Amino acid sequence: MLIKKDPDIIKAYLEDSSNLKGGYAKEVVIPSTIEELSAFVKEANREGNPLTISGGGTGTTGSRIPFGGAVISMEKFNRILGISEKEPSCALQTGVLVDDLKRAAEQKGLFYTSHPTERTASVGGTVATNASGSRSFKYGPTRGYVNRLKMVLANGEVFEVVRGQRMLKRDDSRVELAGGGKIIVPLPTYKIPKIKNSAGYFAKDGMDLIDLFIGQEGTLSIIVDMDLGLARAPRGILSSFVFFRKEEDAWAFSDEARRTSKAKRLDDSPGLDALSIEYFDSNALRILAFKDSNVPRDAHAAIFFEQETSPETEDVLTHGWLEIISRHNASLDNTWAAMNEKEQGRFAELRHYIPEWINDSLRKEGAQKFATDIAVPEDSFSEMMNFYKDTLMGSCIEHVIFGHIGECHVHVNLLPKSEDERAKAKEMLKRFIKKGVLLGGTVSAEHGIGKTKHEYLEIMYGASGVMEMARIKKAFDPACILGLDNIFPKALLRLA
Ligand SMILES: Cc1cc2nc3c(=O)[nH]c(=O)nc-3n(C[C@H](O)[C@H](O)[C@H](O)COP(=O)(O)OP(=O)(O)OC[C@H]3O[C@@H](n4cnc5c(N)ncnc54)[C@H](O)[C@@H]3O)c2cc1C
């Protein structure tokens, strides 16, 4: 096990893409085996030393940034243990990078469905945040693919949980540990929305125990290795950028694409079924134009979508999409299509360029991000989009809207330039959050709560809901050492 105390080395672990400042730690610990990790955690638990777990450091909420104690970096747990084509599934260690899993799976004709667009994330990080990717429109978020987790608990004990083996009920929520101990999980009463959601702990009477550890943001355990479901790689993919003169046309296009795809899935008939439906507003297109000068100048919005094809279905599906495109006033001259891997790679890079550009500019300015991660139920989405539009119209704050419109989940990025604008952006973000919650949505659909969104979680679940989460944490981590200040303020643990 490596223990690094050099401030220059520690510095690299004091940031993620939230630009949250002020993190500090006395050391970075890099275990190579589960035995080393377990012994170190046992000692930290005895002494009450805080531990913050670090994956790839691409999170957007400061959740891997320590405020005291030690960082545990899982970078040496980086082996893919096996990939089964028959199942399709894989066993792997937590520190494997999403990109490495993606490439290894591709060699077997498979793919990891819920990878975020940032491929330097660790797979364990995607589980700990219940991350999603653009193709989550078809495949859903990470949660649905996690079949087994091996973890080290806060007391240092190794604990394994397999999906389907332990359901937690209100009157039966006891978890037996191998060492003879037990944990009674105080099952919470708050209701989680039935949409993609990464805001706090999963909770439901009758829930699978494994679901508690997905989206836990390093507060309940340290994930060491796991079994994940994979999907069979599509035989072919049609991907397309469609540019619109009016943003309302892009919204209507995505609405029809969403409804058509979902209807197709219900009756399993052949037909249009998007893998992803992604949105870009006019400001996002301005950023895209830095990377590709062919972005049409008169476009005010764009949709990127992907459709699985095969040699037998390619023509009919392409025709079907062209019909929807024409129905929503997009010119076919302003529609780009990629049918081969090279072109598709270029489109994926373009899609990824926007969050990267925003994060890079903020980093250069040393500024913190004000961005929504709100998703709302389908029937409230147009109300939410109009609310964003009306609120932003009256402000002079620079903003960029892009993201997973297929899942009623776009990221509104506010880029204030002065102290005054920062205060206004903060206030505006809160209005968006309140509106999203009022419409039955979530304050975090994929990034988690971390250290920067405590206030929003409380708007969503109320002080009592957040207190219920603190009680769950305390049941698993009575000495309160893991992932402090993630999901809720650590001060709450004294009251829980
Ligand atoms: C340009 C860009 C694009 C992005 N796009 C997306 C996107 O499309 N969808 C999306 O969901 N996210 C996206 N993200 C956010 C980020 O990639 C995800 O949140 C990712 O899941 C974080 O993984 P990580 O390994 O970097 O985790 P880190 O940032 O290192 O940590 C995140 C959290 O996971 C915990 N953690 C990490 N490893 C473990 C472990 N072994 N055991 C327990 N807890 C652990 C940490 O303690 C922390 O709480 C994007 C980020 C960037 C910079």
The ligand as a Gaussian input file, in Angstrom:
#p B3LYP/6-31G(d) Opt

LIG

0 1
 C      -17.085000      16.529000     -19.313000
 C      -17.903000      15.701000     -18.355000
 C      -19.040000      15.033000     -18.823000
 C      -19.809000      14.269000     -17.939000
 N      -20.906000      13.601000     -18.429000
 C      -21.656000      12.865000     -17.585000
 C      -22.804000      12.158000     -18.077000
 O      -23.130000      12.180000     -19.250000
 N      -23.528000      11.436000     -17.179000
 C      -23.183000      11.364000     -15.847000
 O      -23.877000      10.683000     -15.072000
 N      -22.103000      12.012000     -15.369000
 C      -21.344000      12.747000     -16.193000
 N      -20.236000      13.409000     -15.711000
 C      -19.905000      13.317000     -14.269000
 C      -18.950000      12.169000     -13.872000
 O      -18.245000      11.672000     -14.981000
 C      -19.717000      11.043000     -13.185000
 O      -20.313000      11.524000     -11.997000
 C      -18.859000       9.815000     -12.828000
 O      -19.719000       8.789000     -12.412000
 C      -17.835000      10.079000     -11.723000
 O      -16.924000       8.984000     -11.687000
 P      -15.451000       9.163000     -11.099000
 O      -14.773000       7.850000     -11.108000
 O      -14.763000      10.267000     -11.791000
 O      -15.806000       9.526000      -9.591000
 P      -15.166000      10.606000      -8.605000
 O      -15.412000      11.981000      -9.102000
 O      -13.786000      10.228000      -8.265000
 O      -16.105000      10.319000      -7.337000
 C      -17.490000      10.503000      -7.418000
 C      -18.132000       9.903000      -6.162000
 O      -18.017000       8.481000      -6.195000
 C      -17.404000       8.028000      -4.988000
 N      -16.623000       6.843000      -5.300000
 C      -15.715000       6.689000      -6.290000
 N      -15.207000       5.451000      -6.255000
 C      -15.825000       4.813000      -5.223000
 C      -15.717000       3.505000      -4.655000
 N      -14.859000       2.606000      -5.126000
 N      -16.490000       3.196000      -3.594000
 C      -17.375000       4.093000      -3.066000
 N      -17.485000       5.341000      -3.558000
 C      -16.722000       5.688000      -4.613000
 C      -16.565000       9.197000      -4.508000
 O      -16.300000       9.128000      -3.113000
 C      -17.474000      10.346000      -4.866000
 O      -18.462000      10.462000      -3.874000
 C      -19.436000      14.174000     -16.571000
 C      -18.282000      14.820000     -16.105000
 C      -17.521000      15.580000     -16.986000
 C      -16.277000      16.235000     -16.466000

